[in-house]
Amino acid sequence: MAAVNKRSVMTLFSGSTCPYCHRVRFVLAEKGITADIHLIDPDRQAEDLADLNPYGTVPTLVDRDLALYDTRIIVEYLDERFPHPPLMPVDPVSRAKARLALFRIEQDWYGLLAELENGSRTAADKARKALRESLIASDELFRQAEYFLSEEFSVMDCALAPLLWRLSRHGVALEGEAPALEAYCDRLFQRDSFQQSLTEAERTMRS
């Protein structure tokens, strides 16, 4: 798969179901950046990847002689290199607030997602309950603006969408208890860029 535009040709080494890789693919599609996307078998490390990234992890983005392998660094690099449309706020205070929100999303919600995907059955059950309760308790945040804490689509939405897309796969059912969040999900998932960002494996995560 490849994002559509002719502004640049990059290579992204990506997992087919990794939410961090999905975040990068969403940013590529949102900005219309052409990228050769190599889906990596998690059980078999690609030789090229081992040469580029000392940790052998995905996502890894290669742009000419530059190889980047941390999701936040990759996303910020793409936003700075291709500034339109901007995904980070322009002024320092708002940028700091966006980074803090991203930190909270990763610590609080992505941490629980990791337990759901990789933890023991007991740990997964506990994480499922905690994630559901935390999202429902946060419903008011999704009521405040069209996007997460902003009237403009931003890097925070790119981070949230892959996580929210995976809820049903892991049995996290909101059951009408977070209507603002569920409406927000519908807005995100209907974006053309989000649909372009999905791998075949990710499409099967929701009916």
C-alpha atoms as one frame of an Amber mdcrd trajectory, in Angstrom:
protein
   0.000   0.000   0.000   1.192   3.586  -0.460  -0.063   7.002   0.463  -0.961
   9.112  -2.537   0.993  12.154  -3.713   4.225  12.851  -5.532   5.913  15.199
  -3.144   8.384  12.660  -1.819   9.344   9.022  -1.974  10.236   7.476   1.351
  10.324   3.967   2.752   8.376   2.960   5.832   9.007  -0.398   7.467   5.724
  -1.177   9.179   3.928  -3.934  11.023   0.560  -4.886   9.551  -1.291  -4.599
  12.889   1.034  -2.429  15.015  -0.864   0.650  16.313   2.330   2.755  16.346
   2.954   1.939  12.674  -0.691   2.672  11.949  -0.221   6.131  13.460   2.645
   6.868  11.055   0.666   5.534   8.085  -2.241   7.784   9.079   0.055  10.828
   9.124   1.496   9.908   5.711  -1.997   9.580   4.253  -3.273  12.766   5.927
  -0.387  14.761   4.450  -0.522  13.025   1.089   3.093  11.849   1.217   4.113
   9.097  -1.145   5.844   6.256   0.686   6.919   2.755  -0.181   5.463   0.774
   2.704   7.136  -2.529   3.512   5.036  -4.716   5.796   7.347  -6.702   8.054
   6.679 -10.208   9.357   7.054  -9.854  13.161   8.595 -13.333  13.362  11.229
 -12.609  10.724  13.358  -9.507  10.876  14.145  -7.941   7.505  17.864  -7.652
   6.744  17.463  -4.072   5.532  15.734  -3.123   8.765  18.523  -4.556  10.934
  21.026  -2.368   9.063  18.936   0.764   9.530  17.675   0.435  13.089  19.845
  -0.989  15.904  16.689  -2.146  17.716  15.159  -3.833  14.661  11.775  -2.329
  15.507   8.911  -0.883  13.500   7.957   1.725  12.545  11.227   2.711  10.863
  11.134   5.538   8.320  13.890   6.023   5.748  14.189   9.321   3.891  17.300
   9.425   1.723  20.222   8.931   4.162  18.089   9.454   7.259  16.614   6.554
   9.230  14.191   7.283  12.087  12.774   4.677  14.455  10.690   6.268  17.187
   7.023   6.967  16.445   6.938  10.440  17.973  10.179  11.457  16.259   8.925
  10.140  12.908   5.604  11.989  13.209   7.232  15.285  14.204   9.766  14.949
  11.389   7.004  14.408   8.834   5.054  17.367  10.196   8.083  19.649   9.972
   9.258  18.425   6.573   5.751  18.608   5.057   4.140  21.493   6.964   0.810
  21.501   5.100  -1.566  20.620   6.547   0.063  21.222   9.950  -0.627  18.600
  12.618   1.183  20.322  15.489   0.194  23.775  16.777   2.420  26.665  15.745
   3.025  28.469  19.040   5.330  26.968  21.730   2.729  26.845  24.514   0.172
  24.990  22.397   2.885  22.647  21.080   3.930  21.832  24.642   0.304  21.137
  25.589  -0.117  18.861  22.551   3.060  16.950  23.468   1.808  16.568  27.032
  -1.545  15.250  25.783   0.298  12.762  23.548   2.361  11.648  26.532  -0.826
  11.035  28.530  -2.451   9.139  25.648   0.574   6.871  25.374   1.075   6.371
  29.103  -2.555   5.925  30.104  -4.251   4.346  27.081  -1.527   2.813  24.929
  -0.092   1.206  28.057  -3.412  -0.576  28.609  -3.602  -1.522  24.924  -0.181
  -3.179  25.261  -1.535  -5.261  28.156  -4.517  -6.276  26.020  -2.275  -7.327
  23.148   0.614  -8.920  25.016  -0.348  -9.501  28.635  -1.597 -12.607  30.395
  -5.312 -13.326  30.405  -5.646 -11.857  33.894  -3.678  -8.744  32.941  -5.733
  -8.344  29.749  -9.033  -8.612  31.631  -7.870  -5.975  34.093  -6.645  -3.698
  31.270  -9.904  -4.099  29.337 -11.939  -2.928  32.336  -9.534  -0.065  33.086
  -9.448   1.168  29.484 -13.220   1.056  29.144 -13.744   2.976  32.384 -11.068
   5.539  31.529 -12.509   6.220  28.070 -16.053   6.576  29.420 -14.800   8.942
  32.129 -13.090  11.018  29.421 -16.214  11.429  27.293 -16.536  15.105  28.232
 -13.139  15.818  26.618 -14.540  14.665  23.282 -17.553  16.946  23.674 -15.496
  20.132  23.797 -14.465  20.385  20.134 -14.786  18.608  16.809 -11.421  16.915
  17.310  -9.495  15.994  20.444  -9.061  19.224  22.448  -9.052  21.213  19.191
 -11.263  22.451  16.382  -8.513  21.415  13.957  -7.453  17.861  13.142  -4.088
  17.280  14.828  -1.338  14.885  15.761  -3.406  13.897  18.813  -6.159  12.541
  16.559  -3.551  10.592  14.575  -2.458   8.985  17.845  -5.956   8.212  19.096
  -7.467   6.754  15.927  -5.389   3.520  15.784  -6.097   2.822  19.451  -9.833
   3.462  19.140 -10.042   1.349  15.970  -8.750  -1.635  17.988 -11.273  -1.425
  20.842 -13.774  -3.904  19.441 -10.992  -6.351  18.575 -10.138  -6.505  22.278
 -13.711  -6.556  23.562 -13.717  -2.983  24.884 -17.390  -2.092  24.380 -18.549
   1.438  25.219 -22.229   0.436  24.826 -23.551   3.963  24.422 -21.951   5.186
  27.648 -19.580   7.570  25.841 -21.704   9.144  23.062 -19.320  12.041  22.365
 -16.384   9.658  22.023 -18.358   7.324  19.765 -19.343  10.257  17.516 -15.681
  11.319  17.456 -14.697   7.786  16.378 -17.170   7.940  13.506 -15.687  11.258
  12.322 -12.144   9.895  12.427 -12.871   6.562  10.791 -14.764   8.189   7.926
 -11.781  10.331   6.893 -10.385   9.258   3.530  -6.865   9.431   4.965  -7.783
   7.043   7.765  -9.273   4.545   5.335  -6.125   4.809   3.187  -3.953   4.144
   6.235  -5.488   0.727   6.993  -3.765  -2.517   6.085  -5.862  -5.524   5.063
  -5.255  -7.059   8.498  -6.471  -3.881  10.229  -9.634  -3.759   8.139 -10.710
  -7.075   9.670 -10.468  -5.683  13.213 -13.935  -4.126  12.984 -17.027  -5.478
  11.300
